[in-house]
Amino acid sequence: MYYVSFKAYDHFHLYKLTYIMLIPYQEINEATLVALIETYIDREGTDYGESEVSRSNMINQVHQQLTIGKVVICYDPDSQTCNILTASQAKMLEKIIE
């Protein structure tokens, strides 16, 4: 588990973050991880062009992105929520306080 402190308002919340925890995906049980990935897919939406992609394939793609570090799981203890962010979004949050 990693802790990142924030002292500024970010683009993703309307309140001030004090810190978030980056949670390694390996520490989350499989059913919870799949539910989190499904929520991410529903919230973010995807554009696969003209080809249809099954929901299980979408879940596998996000899981693969977690494996290679393209997306990360963040827990915000202030709101008690867990979200998946792209690595670039997480880096942007870090830069806000620099």
Secondary structure as UniProt FT lines:
FT   STRAND          2..5
FT   STRAND          19..23
FT   HELIX           25..27
FT   HELIX           30..44
FT   TURN            49..50
FT   HELIX           55..68
FT   STRAND          71..76
FT   TURN            77..80
FT   STRAND          81..86
FT   HELIX           87..96
//
